[in-house]
């Protein structure tokens, strides 16, 4: 059997969906899996042994240049010659539904009430129900596994194998790691300003923990914030990393502390201790809490169906509360002999 999974973006959403791969292969190792993704996020999927082919699209470019539409359509039509037995739209948006429809005839996706763009469901042959307010990890498993008649349990999710893979030729990264102190990574950026925790408080966290604290950044604005944090604490600013090196770095951390964004979710995928900071987005929905993966939320009452970008309550979170969780995770790791 050959299937196509369409999950175009964004990084965190792709990571959340990737867990399904190991469930599929455990149930049927012979299934061939191709993944369709925005070109910029393809490195997140690379080196995963459960994916046979990664096909990239550049639909984001259409926002600025509509003339590229015929090129992208032709590209998808070419991929349809792969003769998929099943196409799964794990995104649930109009654009991903159109891509799925161009790829094959037997298409599965969220039903009308289970996604923000319910019109997309009319392009599917199989419609999967999964409450939009449900945890995103479980929603992704619902839409990908249900059409394949594969079930899952919470226990199986908690016992998952790490599922991000990378090339390990990263001597330039290892030089930033400490053998004497705990290695902690701060993820200070996010897609919305209201999802970004205070740089002043990040600096305080670094000073209180007094470990080998590293700061990752992606944009020039994030770099400026990283330099502010570093100049006001004992932390170090990393060079700009590609996604392969970022995956490698996260795998080496004793703890990741960050905003609700893709690089922070890498820690969950790699079974690395983490603290994800939530303000205007729902914590219990947007990640899966484990013994080593914790969340801290502001006091805002967040409606997943109507997020408020103007809600900056994330900055009301006391940095000492984050430090307390961090120390518990670091000490627990030490007690178990994992340091």
C-alpha positions in Angstrom: 0.0 0.0 0.0 1.2 3.5 -0.8 -0.1 6.5 1.0 0.6 10.3 0.8 0.4 12.5 3.9 -0.2 16.2 3.2 1.0 18.3 6.1 2.4 21.4 4.6 3.3 23.6 7.7 4.1 24.9 10.2 7.1 23.3 12.0 5.3 22.5 15.2 2.3 21.1 13.4 4.5 18.9 11.3 6.3 17.6 14.3 2.9 16.8 16.0 1.8 14.8 13.0 5.1 12.9 12.6 4.3 10.7 15.7 1.8 8.8 13.5 4.6 7.4 11.4 5.8 4.9 14.0 2.3 3.8 14.7 1.8 3.1 10.9 5.0 1.2 10.5 4.4 -0.8 13.7 1.0 -1.9 12.3 2.2 -2.5 8.7 6.0 -2.2 8.0 5.3 -2.6 4.3 3.3 0.6 3.8 5.1 3.1 1.7 4.7 6.7 3.0 5.3 9.9 1.1 5.0 13.3 2.8 4.1 16.6 1.1 5.4 19.7 2.8 6.4 23.3 2.3 10.0 23.5 1.1 11.2 25.5 4.0 10.1 22.8 6.5 11.3 19.8 4.6 14.5 19.4 6.8 12.3 18.7 9.8 11.3 15.4 8.1 14.7 14.5 6.6 16.5 11.3 7.6 13.3 9.8 9.1 13.5 6.1 8.2 9.7 5.8 8.2 9.3 8.2 5.2 10.0 6.9 1.7 9.9 10.2 -0.1 9.6 13.9 0.9 8.0 16.1 -1.8 8.2 19.8 -1.4 5.9 22.6 -2.5 6.2 26.3 -2.3 2.7 27.5 -1.8 3.7 30.3 0.6 5.4 32.0 -2.3 2.0 32.4 -4.0 1.1 35.1 -1.5 3.6 37.4 -3.2 3.6 36.0 -6.7 0.4 34.5 -8.0 2.2 33.8 -11.3 3.9 30.8 -9.7 0.5 29.0 -9.3 0.7 27.0 -12.6 4.2 25.8 -11.7 3.0 24.5 -8.3 -0.2 22.9 -9.8 1.9 21.1 -12.5 4.3 19.9 -9.8 1.4 18.3 -7.8 -0.1 16.8 -10.9 3.3 15.2 -11.6 3.3 13.7 -8.2 -0.1 12.3 -8.7 1.4 9.8 -11.1 2.7 8.0 -8.0 -0.7 6.3 -7.9 -1.5 6.6 -4.2 -3.9 4.2 -2.6 -4.8 6.7 0.0 -4.1 10.5 0.4 -4.5 11.9 4.0 -4.9 15.6 4.4 -3.6 16.1 7.9 -3.7 19.9 7.7 -7.4 20.5 7.2 -7.1 23.7 5.2 -8.5 24.6 1.8 -5.0 24.7 0.2 -4.0 21.3 1.6 -7.4 19.8 0.6 -6.8 21.0 -3.0 -3.3 19.5 -3.0 -4.8 16.3 -1.7 -7.5 16.3 -4.4 -4.9 16.7 -7.1 -2.8 13.8 -5.7 -5.5 11.1 -5.7 -9.1 10.1 -5.5 -9.3 8.3 -2.2 -8.8 11.2 0.2 -9.2 11.3 4.0 -9.3 14.4 6.2 -11.1 16.1 9.0 -14.9 16.4 8.8 -16.6 19.8 8.5 -16.8 20.4 12.3 -13.3 19.3 13.1 -11.3 22.0 11.4 -11.3 25.8 11.0 -11.8 25.6 7.2 -14.6 23.2 7.2 -15.2 23.7 3.4 -12.1 21.5 2.8 -14.0 18.4 4.0 -16.2 18.5 0.8 -13.1 17.4 -1.2 -12.6 14.2 0.9 -14.0 10.8 0.4 -13.5 9.8 4.1 -14.2 12.4 6.8 -12.7 11.9 10.2 -14.3 13.4 13.3 -11.9 14.8 16.0 -12.9 17.6 18.3 -11.0 20.8 17.4 -10.4 21.4 21.1 -8.8 18.0 21.6 -5.0 17.7 22.1 -3.3 18.3 18.8 -1.1 15.2 19.1 -4.3 13.1 19.4 -6.0 15.0 16.6 -3.2 14.2 14.2 -3.3 10.6 15.2 -7.0 10.6 14.6 -6.9 11.9 11.1 -3.9 9.9 10.0 -4.5 6.5 11.7 -8.3 6.2 11.5 -8.4 5.8 7.7 -5.8 3.0 8.1 -7.9 1.3 10.9 -5.0 1.7 13.3 -5.9 2.5 17.0 -3.7 4.1 19.6 -3.7 4.6 23.4 -2.4 7.3 25.6 0.1 4.9 27.1 1.5 4.3 23.6 1.9 8.0 23.1 3.8 8.4 26.4 6.0 5.5 25.4 6.8 6.8 22.0 10.3 6.4 20.4 12.1 9.7 19.5 11.2 10.6 15.9 13.4 13.4 14.7 16.5 12.4 12.9 19.6 14.2 11.8 23.1 14.0 10.4 25.6 14.0 13.4 28.5 15.7 11.7 28.1 18.7 14.0 31.5 19.4 15.7 30.7 23.1 15.4 27.6 22.5 17.7 29.3 20.3 20.2 31.9 23.0 21.1 29.0 24.9 22.7 28.2 22.0 25.1 29.5 21.8 28.6 30.6 18.6 30.4 30.6 20.3 33.8 27.3 22.1 33.8 23.8 21.3 32.6 23.1 22.3 29.1 19.9 24.3 28.7 18.5 25.8 25.5 16.3 28.8 25.4 13.9 29.1 22.5 13.0 32.8 22.5 11.1 33.3 19.3 7.6 32.5 18.1 5.2 33.3 15.2 3.3 36.0 17.1 4.6 38.7 19.4 2.0 37.7 22.0 3.5 34.2 22.2 7.0 35.5 23.1 8.1 35.5 26.8 9.8 38.5 28.1 13.5 38.7 27.3 14.2 40.3 30.7 12.6 37.3 32.4 14.6 34.9 30.2 17.8 36.7 31.4 16.7 36.3 35.0 16.0 32.6 34.5 19.5 32.1 33.0 21.1 33.9 35.9 19.2 32.0 38.6 19.9 28.6 37.0 23.6 29.3 36.5 24.2 26.5 34.1 25.4 26.4 30.5 22.5 28.3 29.0 22.4 28.6 25.2 20.1 30.8 23.1 18.8 29.8 19.7 17.4 32.4 17.3 16.0 32.5 13.7 15.4 36.1 12.7 17.3 39.4 13.1 14.7 40.5 15.7 15.3 37.3 17.7 19.0 37.7 17.4 18.7 41.2 19.0 16.7 39.7 21.8 19.2 36.9 22.2 22.0 39.4 22.5 20.0 41.4 25.1 19.5 38.2 27.2 23.2 37.3 26.9 24.4 40.8 27.8 22.3 40.7 30.9 23.0 37.1 32.0 25.6 34.3 31.8 24.0 32.8 28.7 25.6 32.4 25.2 24.1 33.3 21.9 24.4 30.5 19.3 25.2 31.1 15.6 22.2 30.8 13.3 21.5 27.1 13.0 20.0 25.1 10.1 17.2 22.7 11.0 19.5 19.7 11.0 21.9 21.3 13.5 19.0 22.5 15.6 17.6 18.9 15.9 21.0 17.7 16.8 21.5 20.4 19.4 18.1 19.8 21.1 18.9 16.1 21.3 22.0 17.0 23.4 20.2 19.2 25.9 19.4 18.5 29.5 16.5 20.9 29.3 14.8 23.1 26.7 12.8 26.2 27.9 10.8 28.0 25.2 7.7 29.5 23.8 4.9 27.7 22.0 6.8 27.2 18.8 8.3 24.4 16.6 11.9 24.3 18.0 10.5 23.9 21.5 8.3 21.0 20.4 11.4 19.3 19.0 12.2 18.5 22.7 9.0 16.5 23.1 9.6 14.7 19.8 13.2 13.7 21.0 12.2 12.8 24.6 14.2 15.7 26.0 13.0 17.5 29.1 11.2 20.7 28.3 9.2 23.6 29.7 6.8 25.2 27.2 5.5 28.7 28.1 1.9 29.5 27.1 0.0 32.7 27.2 -2.5 33.3 24.4 -2.5 29.7 23.2 -3.8 26.6 25.1 -1.1 24.6 26.7 -2.9 21.4 27.3 -4.1 21.3 23.7 -0.8 22.3 22.0 1.5 19.8 23.6 1.5 16.5 25.4 2.4 16.7 29.1 4.7 13.9 30.3 7.0 13.3 33.3 9.7 15.3 31.6 7.8 17.6 29.3 6.0 20.3 31.4 4.0 23.4 30.6 3.4 26.7 32.4 0.4 28.9 31.4 -0.7 32.4 32.1 -4.1 32.9 33.8 -5.8 33.7 30.6 -8.9 31.7 29.6 -8.0 30.6 26.1 -10.6 29.6 23.6 -8.9 27.4 20.9 -11.6 28.3 18.5 -10.9 32.1 18.8 -7.3 32.9 19.8 -6.5 36.5 20.8 -3.3 37.7 19.3 -3.6 40.8 21.5 -3.4 38.7 24.7 0.1 39.3 26.1 -0.5 37.6 29.4 2.5 35.3 28.8 4.6 38.1 30.3 2.6 37.9 33.6 4.2 34.5 34.3 6.6 34.7 37.1 10.1 33.6 36.1 10.7 32.0 39.5 7.8 29.5 38.7 9.7 28.5 35.6 12.9 28.2 37.5 11.2 25.9 40.1 10.0 23.5 37.4 13.5 23.6 35.7 15.3 22.7 38.9 12.9 19.8 39.5 13.5 18.4 36.0 17.2 18.8 36.2 17.4 17.2 39.6 15.1 14.4 38.5 17.4 13.7 35.6 20.4 13.7 37.9 18.7 11.4 40.4 18.1 8.9 37.6 21.7 9.0 36.5 20.9 10.5 33.2 23.2 13.5 33.4 
